[in-house]
Amino acid sequence: MEDQHRRFEICYVHCDNRNLTEIPIPDCDDYRLSGDNAGGLIVTAISGKKQRSGVGYIG
């Protein structure tokens, strides 16, 4: 998935609570792991320019 500033790769990784699980992280600028580890995790890799947020006035 992409927007005009960043590219997102989202994947699901199955986790077995009895063993260690290696989680592949793609080459990226930032990543997030989410989920409750009840069967797996969601990996979100973010690449590209980071857009600054803020409020301003353009007159």
DSSP file (Angstrom, degrees, kcal/mol; ACC not computed):
  #  RESIDUE AA STRUCTURE BP1 BP2  ACC     N-H-->O    O-->H-N    N-H-->O    O-->H-N    TCO  KAPPA ALPHA  PHI   PSI    X-CA   Y-CA   Z-CA
    1    1 A M              0   0    0      0, 0.0     7,-3.6     0, 0.0     2,-0.3   0.000 360.0 360.0 360.0 143.7    0.0    0.0    0.0
    2    2 A E  B     -A    7   0A   0      5,-0.2     2,-0.2     3,-0.0     5,-0.2  -0.974 360.0-170.2-137.4 151.0    1.3    3.5   -0.8
    3    3 A D        -     0   0    0      3,-2.6     5,-0.0    -2,-0.3     0, 0.0  -0.641  54.6 -83.1-119.9-170.6    0.3    7.1   -0.2
    4    4 A Q  S    S+     0   0    0     -2,-0.2     3,-0.1     1,-0.2    -2,-0.0   0.599 126.4  27.7 -73.7  -8.0    2.1   10.1   -1.8
    5    5 A H  S    S+     0   0    0      1,-0.2    44,-0.9    43,-0.1     2,-0.3   0.639 120.2  33.0-122.7 -24.6    4.8   10.1    0.8
    6    6 A R  E     - B   0  48A   0     42,-0.2    -3,-2.6    44,-0.0     2,-0.4  -0.914  57.2-139.3-139.0 160.1    5.3    6.6    2.2
    7    7 A R  E     -AB   2  47A   0     40,-3.0    40,-2.7    -2,-0.3     2,-0.4  -0.977  19.4-160.1-120.0 134.3    5.1    2.9    1.3
    8    8 A F  E     - B   0  46A   0     -7,-3.6     2,-0.5    -2,-0.4    38,-0.2  -0.952   7.5-168.3-117.8 131.7    3.6    0.4    3.7
    9    9 A E  E     - B   0  45A   0     36,-2.5    36,-3.1    -2,-0.4     2,-0.5  -0.987  12.3-173.1-115.2 125.5    4.2   -3.4    3.6
   10   10 A I  E     + B   0  44A   0     -2,-0.5     2,-0.3    34,-0.2    34,-0.2  -0.973  11.3 159.6-123.8 128.5    1.8   -5.3    5.8
   11   11 A C  E     - B   0  43A   0     32,-2.3    32,-3.0    -2,-0.5     2,-0.4  -0.967  33.5-125.4-144.4 161.5    2.1   -9.1    6.5
   12   12 A Y  E     - B   0  42A   0     -2,-0.3     2,-0.5    30,-0.2    30,-0.2  -0.897  18.5-161.8-107.7 135.5    1.0  -11.7    9.1
   13   13 A V  E     - B   0  41A   0     28,-3.0    28,-2.4    -2,-0.4     2,-0.2  -0.974  16.9-134.2-120.2 118.6    3.5  -13.9   10.8
   14   14 A H  E     - B   0  40A   0     -2,-0.5     2,-0.4    26,-0.2    26,-0.3  -0.518  23.7-160.6 -69.3 133.9    2.2  -17.1   12.5
   15   15 A C        -     0   0    0     24,-1.4     2,-0.6    -2,-0.2    24,-0.1  -0.958  11.8-151.2-120.9 137.1    3.7  -17.6   16.0
   16   16 A D    >   -     0   0    0     -2,-0.4     3,-1.6     3,-0.2    22,-0.0  -0.936   9.7-149.7-105.2 117.6    3.9  -20.8   17.9
   17   17 A N  T 3  S+     0   0    0     -2,-0.6    -1,-0.1     1,-0.3     4,-0.0   0.652  94.3  59.5 -63.4 -14.7    3.8  -20.0   21.7
   18   18 A R  T 3  S+     0   0    0      2,-0.1     2,-0.3    -3,-0.0    -1,-0.3   0.666 110.3  36.7 -87.7 -16.8    5.9  -23.1   22.4
   19   19 A N  S <  S-     0   0    0     -3,-1.6    -3,-0.2     0, 0.0     2,-0.2  -0.874  89.8 -95.6-131.5 161.2    8.9  -22.0   20.3
   20   20 A L        -     0   0    0     -2,-0.3     2,-0.5    -5,-0.1    -2,-0.1  -0.538  38.7-148.6 -71.4 144.8   10.8  -18.9   19.4
   21   21 A T        -     0   0    0     -2,-0.2     2,-0.5    -4,-0.0    -6,-0.1  -0.976   5.2-140.1-121.1 126.4    9.6  -17.3   16.1
   22   22 A E        -     0   0    0     -2,-0.5    -2,-0.0     1,-0.0     0, 0.0  -0.735  18.0-152.9 -82.7 127.8   11.9  -15.4   13.8
   23   23 A I        -     0   0    0     -2,-0.5     2,-0.4   -10,-0.0   -10,-0.0  -0.900   9.4-137.3-107.0 115.0   10.1  -12.4   12.4
   24   24 A P        -     0   0    0      0, 0.0    19,-0.0     0, 0.0    -2,-0.0  -0.565  17.2-165.5 -73.4 126.2   11.3  -11.2    9.0
   25   25 A I        -     0   0    0     -2,-0.4     3,-0.1     6,-0.0     6,-0.0  -0.959  16.1-135.1-111.6 117.7   11.5   -7.4    8.9
   26   26 A P        -     0   0    0      0, 0.0     2,-0.5     0, 0.0   -17,-0.0  -0.204  39.0 -81.4 -64.8 162.3   11.9   -5.9    5.4
   27   27 A D  S    S+     0   0    0     18,-0.1     2,-0.3     2,-0.0     3,-0.0  -0.548  80.2 137.5 -63.5 116.2   14.4   -3.2    4.6
   28   28 A C        -     0   0    0     -2,-0.5    19,-0.2    -3,-0.1     3,-0.1  -0.937  65.7-114.0-156.4 171.6   12.5   -0.2    5.8
   29   29 A D  S    S-     0   0    0     17,-1.7     2,-0.3     1,-0.3    18,-0.2   0.777  97.0  -4.6 -83.7 -30.6   12.7    3.1    7.7
   30   30 A D  E     -C   46   0A   0     16,-1.7    16,-3.1    -3,-0.0     2,-0.3  -0.977  63.6-164.2-157.1 158.1   10.4    2.1   10.5
   31   31 A Y  E     -C   45   0A   0     -2,-0.3     2,-0.4    14,-0.2    14,-0.2  -0.986   5.5-154.3-148.3 159.9    8.3   -0.9   11.5
   32   32 A R  E     -C   44   0A   0     12,-2.2    12,-2.6    -2,-0.3     2,-0.4  -0.992   4.5-155.6-133.6 140.2    5.5   -1.8   13.9
   33   33 A L  E     +C   43   0A   0     -2,-0.4     2,-0.3    10,-0.2    10,-0.2  -0.963  22.8 173.8-111.3 133.7    4.5   -5.1   15.4
   34   34 A S  E     +C   42   0A   0      8,-2.1     8,-2.8    -2,-0.4     2,-0.2  -0.951  24.5  72.0-139.4 160.0    0.9   -5.5   16.5
   35   35 A G  S    S-     0   0    0     -2,-0.3     6,-0.1     6,-0.2    -2,-0.0  -0.621  76.6 -92.0 124.4 175.7   -1.3   -8.2   17.9
   36   36 A D        -     0   0    0      4,-0.3     5,-0.1    -2,-0.2    -1,-0.1   0.228  53.3-115.8-110.1  12.8   -1.7  -10.2   21.1
   37   37 A N  S    S+     0   0    0      3,-0.8     2,-1.2     1,-0.2     4,-0.1   0.693  72.6 136.7  60.8  20.7    0.6  -13.1   20.1
   38   38 A A  S    S-     0   0    0      2,-0.3    -1,-0.2     1,-0.1   -22,-0.1  -0.531  94.9 -26.5 -92.9  66.0   -2.4  -15.4   20.2
   39   39 A G  S    S-     0   0    0     -2,-1.2   -24,-1.4   -24,-0.1     2,-0.3   0.129 128.7 -13.5 114.6 -19.5   -1.5  -17.2   17.0
   40   40 A G  E     -B   14   0A   0    -26,-0.3    -3,-0.8     2,-0.0    -2,-0.3  -0.971  55.7-113.2 170.8 175.0    0.5  -14.5   15.2
   41   41 A L  E     -B   13   0A   0    -28,-2.4   -28,-3.0    -2,-0.3     2,-0.5  -0.928  20.9-128.8-130.8 154.2    1.6  -10.9   14.8
   42   42 A I  E     -BC  12  34A   0     -8,-2.8    -8,-2.1    -2,-0.3     2,-0.5  -0.923  21.3-157.2-103.5 127.6    1.0   -8.3   12.1
   43   43 A V  E     -BC  11  33A   0    -32,-3.0   -32,-2.3    -2,-0.5     2,-0.5  -0.922   7.3-171.4-106.4 124.6    4.2   -6.6   10.8
   44   44 A T  E     -BC  10  32A   0    -12,-2.6   -12,-2.2    -2,-0.5     2,-0.4  -0.963   4.3-167.0-117.2 114.1    3.8   -3.2    9.2
   45   45 A A  E     -BC   9  31A   0    -36,-3.1   -36,-2.5    -2,-0.5     2,-0.5  -0.859   4.7-160.4-102.2 134.2    7.0   -1.9    7.5
   46   46 A I  E     +BC   8  30A   0    -16,-3.1   -16,-1.7    -2,-0.4   -17,-1.7  -0.962  12.7 174.1-121.5 126.8    7.1    1.8    6.5
   47   47 A S  E     +B    7   0A   0    -40,-2.7   -40,-3.0    -2,-0.5     2,-0.2  -0.933  35.7  39.6-128.9 152.4    9.4    3.3    3.9
   48   48 A G  E    S-B    6   0A   0     -2,-0.3   -42,-0.2   -42,-0.2     2,-0.1  -0.518  93.3 -15.6 110.2-175.2    9.8    6.7    2.4
   49   49 A K        -     0   0    0    -44,-0.9     2,-0.5    -2,-0.2    -2,-0.1  -0.392  61.6-130.0 -65.7 135.1    9.6   10.3    3.5
   50   50 A K        -     0   0    0     -2,-0.1     2,-0.5   -44,-0.1    -1,-0.1  -0.779  20.5-135.8 -87.2 126.2    8.1   10.9    6.8
   51   51 A Q        -     0   0    0     -2,-0.5     2,-0.3     1,-0.0   -46,-0.0  -0.689  14.5-132.8 -85.8 128.0    5.4   13.6    6.6
   52   52 A R        -     0   0    0     -2,-0.5     2,-0.3     1,-0.0    -1,-0.0  -0.589  19.0-147.2 -78.1 139.0    5.5   16.1    9.4
   53   53 A S        +     0   0    0     -2,-0.3     2,-0.3     2,-0.0    -1,-0.0  -0.787  35.7 122.0-105.7 153.1    2.2   16.9   11.0
   54   54 A G        -     0   0    0     -2,-0.3     2,-0.5     2,-0.0    -2,-0.0  -0.946  53.5 -99.8 171.8 171.0    1.2   20.2   12.4
   55   55 A V        +     0   0    0     -2,-0.3     2,-0.3     2,-0.0    -2,-0.0  -0.941  46.4 154.0-114.6 133.2   -1.3   23.0   12.3
   56   56 A G        -     0   0    0     -2,-0.5     2,-0.5     2,-0.0    -2,-0.0  -0.936  37.7-118.3-150.5 172.5   -0.5   26.2   10.4
   57   57 A Y        -     0   0    0     -2,-0.3     2,-0.6     2,-0.0    -2,-0.0  -0.976  16.4-167.1-121.0 127.4   -1.9   29.1    8.6
   58   58 A I              0   0    0     -2,-0.5    -2,-0.0     1,-0.1     0, 0.0  -0.961 360.0 360.0-113.0 117.2   -1.3   29.9    5.0
   59   59 A G              0   0    0     -2,-0.6    -1,-0.1     0, 0.0    -2,-0.0   0.445 360.0 360.0-108.9 360.0   -2.4   33.3    4.1
